[in-house]
Amino acid sequence: MKKFDLNKNSRSLFAARSVVFLFLTVCIIFPLFCVLISVRVSDFTKVFSSANFHQALKNTFFECLASSSVSVLIGYVFAYAVVKGNIPFKKFFSFVPLIHLMTPPFVGGLSFILLLGRQGFVTHHLLGLNVSLYGFWGLLIAQSLCFFPMAYLICMQSLLAINPNLEQAARSMGAGNLKIFFTITLPLSAPGILSSFLFVAVNVLSDFGNPLIVAGRFRVLAVEIYTQLTGWLNVGTSAVLGIVLIIPSVILFVIQNKMLKNFMPKISSIGGKNSLAFGIDFDSKKYFGRASSFLMTAFVIFISLCVAAQFIAIIVGSFQKLWGVNTSFTLEHFFAVRHYSKGLVNSVLFALIAAVLSTSFAAVSSYIVHRTDSRFKNIIDIFSQIPSSIPGSLLGLAISIASNILNFHAAPVLIVIAMTVAFLPFSYRIISQSYAQISLSLDDSSRSLGANQMRTLFSVIAPIASNGIFSGFIYDFIRGVGTLSAVIFLVSFNTPLTSINIVNLAEQGDWGKSCALAFILTMITFLILGMGYGIIKIRERKIRL
């Protein structure tokens, strides 16, 4: 009887690895290479000798530092209040950042104008001020509210990983809340804070919708890439700006990955799930006084009201004749939406296809990297995550340049490729985490029974990790529906997208139609999110039964 070699790679694995390599090469490496060869020395000279571009670079740096810091501060305090604090309705408040994370990214910028613009409800009508917050301060507010949910998620996981026995031991020795926070809680959650800062910083650098709507004359690189190409047809200058912007993004990405590999094992050894199994039940009512509980409650209520105000502004703006001028009720904006129905259909259809593709590639590449001894798996690991460090405007520009070189101009295909690449890293990470919780002995058992690696993936590993895979799919789909920066160079007159239509209407001052489209797209997003959550719950019940 021939002995089965568990370490021998099958033809199916070779085929899967070849498909992954082909996808990464054609859709990521080749477009970035096209950007590099499209620039000339004169383009670099023009950029680095221009005072305007120097100012845009400085603006981008300070805006990234400020927005990331404020976002992390809000996210950490919010997470601390939910995890450790004595606040009412914890479960409700814990969902506020998650709901906000699932909204289309341009909603924040649009609602900012409605609330804090020259005719804003808060600035003009409530406070009677004739001020303009366009520029740095407006962008800081919009981005801080937009990105704090990302920091909240990472900081929350870091706080949950801290063994409560450590804090209880400190209390039993007479330490107060402040001393416990600064000597135990904050140091142990520091890796999470740093990780959240790096992650948010990469997203702030690549943010396009908020600066385009809110920044005004405060120029940042992400918008300059778009302006130089569409306004001045300077492909080389636009490409150089993209290269300049990707350098800090890649540096932040590398630091973040290295930090996670170095620090997360230490955190898990101090206070991971295993230690929580024999830990105590933390009762926040015993340890937080009225003053601290009141401050934390007031903070989470204020942030939650800010989030709610954004949704309310979009809804009210959809039914007002003219925001800030004629507040009479009307439905004409929704009737006008039918002219943009093709964009809505395209947005949903393209996002669905891209979510299927990104999740499928993530599932296969995660398996190759983390559960096989395949060659070049480190290369697959790097390039499956590297799109998270590529600004969306640069990704769209790279795909546009590559399509011109290949003389391929099928806009739907290019848009789907851009969406697939842009959201691949998230699916890859969440599916990798799901695979990490599955014992490798299952792979060995499946192989010993004669199944090859791909049969093992689809019949054993994928079904067990289905919740993680489905979560990645839902996230990719929801973010794809409202994506903006990665596709703005790829849309055409015959292939519109709702996100582009909303921004164009906002730039034209047609707030009613812009709000109506944003409201419909947001409702579609929440409907899909609710359906996904329901499917996950049904699957969990079946597993229990």
RADA-V965470 format. One record per residue. RES is the residue in one small letter. PHI is phi in whole degrees, 0 to 359 (* if undefined). NEAR is the number of other C-alpha atoms within 8 Angstrom. Layout:
RES_PHI_NEAR / RES_PHI_NEAR
This chain:
m_*_2 / k_284_3 / k_282_4 / f_277_6 / d_268_5 / l_292_7 / n_273_5 / k_281_5 / n_280_9 / s_272_8 / r_295_6 / s_297_9 / l_292_12 / f_298_9 / a_294_8 / a_295_10 / r_297_10 / s_294_8 / v_295_8 / v_297_12 / f_298_9 / l_297_8 / f_297_9 / l_296_11 / t_289_9 / v_288_9 / c_263_11 / i_236_12 / i_293_9 / f_297_10 / p_301_14 / l_294_10 / f_296_8 / c_297_11 / v_296_13 / l_297_8 / i_279_7 / s_274_9 / v_258_13 / r_240_8 / v_300_6 / s_296_6 / d_293_11 / f_296_11 / t_298_8 / k_297_9 / v_291_11 / f_283_8 / s_258_7 / s_266_8 / a_293_6 / n_296_6 / f_287_9 / h_299_10 / q_293_9 / a_297_13 / l_295_10 / k_297_8 / n_301_11 / t_297_12 / f_295_8 / f_291_8 / e_294_11 / c_295_11 / l_297_9 / a_291_9 / s_295_14 / s_294_14 / s_296_9 / v_293_10 / s_299_15 / v_292_15 / l_299_8 / i_296_11 / g_297_15 / y_290_13 / v_297_9 / f_298_12 / a_294_14 / y_297_11 / a_296_13 / v_286_12 / v_277_9 / k_252_7 / g_283_11 / n_260_11 / i_239_11 / p_283_5 / f_54_6 / k_302_8 / k_297_7 / f_296_7 / f_295_11 / s_293_10 / f_271_8 / v_301_10 / p_296_11 / l_294_9 / i_296_8 / h_294_10 / l_296_10 / m_271_11 / t_276_13 / p_304_12 / p_295_10 / f_277_11 / v_299_11 / g_299_13 / g_294_13 / l_295_12 / s_293_12 / f_300_13 / i_295_11 / l_293_13 / l_264_13 / l_238_14 / g_284_14 / r_298_10 / q_253_13 / g_293_13 / f_298_11 / v_282_9 / t_290_16 / h_271_14 / h_275_10 / l_279_7 / l_262_7 / g_65_7 / l_264_7 / n_250_7 / v_236_7 / s_236_7 / l_263_9 / y_297_12 / g_117_11 / f_299_10 / w_292_8 / g_295_12 / l_294_14 / l_299_11 / i_296_9 / a_297_13 / q_287_13 / s_298_13 / l_288_12 / c_286_11 / f_254_14 / f_297_14 / p_301_13 / m_296_12 / a_295_17 / y_300_15 / l_298_10 / i_291_12 / c_294_15 / m_297_12 / q_297_9 / s_295_12 / l_290_12 / l_293_8 / a_281_11 / i_282_13 / n_293_13 / p_296_11 / n_299_8 / l_295_8 / e_291_11 / q_294_8 / a_297_8 / a_295_10 / r_294_10 / s_294_7 / m_264_6 / g_96_6 / a_285_9 / g_275_7 / n_299_8 / l_296_6 / k_294_9 / i_296_13 / f_296_9 / f_279_9 / t_255_8 / i_236_11 / t_298_12 / l_296_9 / p_299_8 / l_288_10 / s_265_12 / a_301_8 / p_301_12 / g_294_11 / i_295_13 / l_295_8 / s_297_12 / s_295_13 / f_297_12 / l_296_12 / f_294_13 / v_294_14 / a_300_14 / v_299_14 / n_290_10 / v_293_12 / l_301_12 / s_267_11 / d_298_12 / f_239_12 / g_297_12 / n_297_15 / p_298_13 / l_296_9 / i_271_12 / v_256_14 / a_294_14 / g_64_10 / r_276_6 / f_280_9 / r_277_12 / v_234_11 / l_295_12 / a_301_14 / v_280_12 / e_297_12 / i_302_15 / y_291_12 / t_296_9 / q_296_13 / l_276_12 / t_279_7 / g_271_7 / w_239_7 / l_58_7 / n_265_8 / v_296_10 / g_296_10 / t_297_15 / s_299_13 / a_294_15 / v_297_12 / l_298_12 / g_294_14 / i_295_9 / v_299_8 / l_287_12 / i_284_11 / i_300_8 / p_295_8 / s_295_14 / v_293_11 / i_299_8 / l_297_13 / f_297_14 / v_295_8 / i_298_9 / q_298_11 / n_297_8 / k_295_8 / m_295_11 / l_297_10 / k_292_8 / n_278_8 / f_260_9 / m_296_10 / p_299_8 / k_293_8 / i_294_12 / s_293_10 / s_287_7 / i_276_9 / g_210_12 / g_278_12 / k_297_8 / n_296_7 / s_289_10 / l_288_11 / a_297_6 / f_248_6 / g_280_9 / i_261_7 / d_273_5 / f_283_5 / d_251_6 / s_293_9 / k_296_7 / k_282_5 / y_243_7 / f_250_11 / g_285_7 / r_295_6 / a_296_6 / s_294_8 / s_295_12 / f_294_9 / l_296_8 / m_294_14 / t_296_12 / a_298_8 / f_295_9 / v_294_11 / i_293_8 / f_298_8 / i_295_8 / s_296_10 / l_293_8 / c_298_9 / v_294_11 / a_297_8 / a_298_8 / q_296_13 / f_294_9 / i_297_8 / a_298_11 / i_295_15 / i_295_11 / v_296_8 / g_298_14 / s_290_16 / f_253_12 / q_264_13 / k_301_10 / l_211_11 / w_303_12 / g_80_8 / v_238_6 / n_235_8 / t_267_9 / s_294_7 / f_289_7 / t_207_8 / l_246_8 / e_295_6 / h_294_12 / f_287_11 / f_295_7 / a_287_9 / v_296_11 / r_300_7 / h_289_6 / y_247_10 / s_295_8 / k_297_9 / g_296_12 / l_296_11 / v_298_8 / n_299_12 / s_301_14 / v_290_9 / l_294_8 / f_296_13 / a_295_15 / l_296_10 / i_297_9 / a_296_15 / a_295_16 / v_297_9 / l_293_9 / s_296_15 / t_292_15 / s_295_8 / f_296_10 / a_295_14 / a_297_14 / v_287_11 / s_294_14 / s_297_14 / y_294_12 / i_299_13 / v_287_13 / h_257_9 / r_227_8 / t_224_7 / d_258_8 / s_298_8 / r_292_4 / f_63_6 / k_292_10 / n_293_7 / i_293_7 / i_298_12 / d_299_11 / i_294_8 / f_282_10 / s_284_13 / q_257_12 / i_298_11 / p_300_13 / s_292_12 / s_259_12 / i_265_12 / p_304_18 / g_302_13 / s_295_18 / l_290_13 / l_299_14 / g_297_15 / l_297_12 / a_298_12 / i_294_12 / s_295_11 / i_296_11 / a_297_12 / s_294_11 / n_291_9 / i_296_7 / l_275_6 / n_57_6 / f_243_7 / h_233_7 / a_281_6 / a_303_10 / p_302_8 / v_294_7 / l_295_13 / i_295_12 / v_296_12 / i_299_10 / a_299_13 / m_296_15 / t_298_12 / v_293_12 / a_298_12 / f_253_15 / l_301_16 / p_301_14 / f_296_10 / s_301_16 / y_300_15 / r_291_9 / i_290_11 / i_288_15 / s_298_12 / q_295_8 / s_294_11 / y_295_12 / a_296_8 / q_274_6 / i_257_10 / s_297_7 / l_293_7 / s_296_6 / l_294_9 / d_297_12 / d_297_9 / s_296_8 / s_295_12 / r_293_12 / s_293_9 / l_272_6 / g_105_7 / a_281_9 / n_277_12 / q_297_12 / m_289_9 / r_295_9 / t_296_13 / l_299_11 / f_281_9 / s_259_8 / v_239_12 / i_288_12 / a_300_11 / p_299_8 / i_291_8 / a_266_12 / s_297_8 / n_296_8 / g_295_10 / i_297_15 / f_292_10 / s_296_9 / g_298_13 / f_297_13 / i_297_12 / y_296_9 / d_299_17 / f_294_12 / i_295_15 / r_290_12 / g_293_15 / v_300_14 / g_253_14 / t_294_12 / l_227_10 / s_297_11 / a_288_16 / v_242_14 / i_294_10 / f_275_10 / l_252_10 / v_289_11 / s_226_7 / f_299_5 / n_272_4 / t_229_10 / p_281_12 / l_229_12 / t_297_14 / s_300_13 / i_291_10 / n_299_12 / i_296_13 / v_295_12 / n_297_8 / l_295_12 / a_295_12 / e_294_8 / q_277_6 / g_83_6 / d_270_9 / w_294_12 / g_299_14 / k_294_14 / s_299_14 / c_293_14 / a_297_16 / l_295_12 / a_297_12 / f_297_11 / i_296_8 / l_295_13 / t_294_10 / m_295_8 / i_298_8 / t_299_12 / f_293_10 / l_297_8 / i_294_10 / l_298_10 / g_296_8 / m_296_8 / g_297_11 / y_297_8 / g_294_8 / i_295_8 / i_298_10 / k_295_8 / i_296_8 / r_297_8 / e_296_8 / r_294_8 / k_296_7 / i_297_6 / r_296_5 / l_286_4
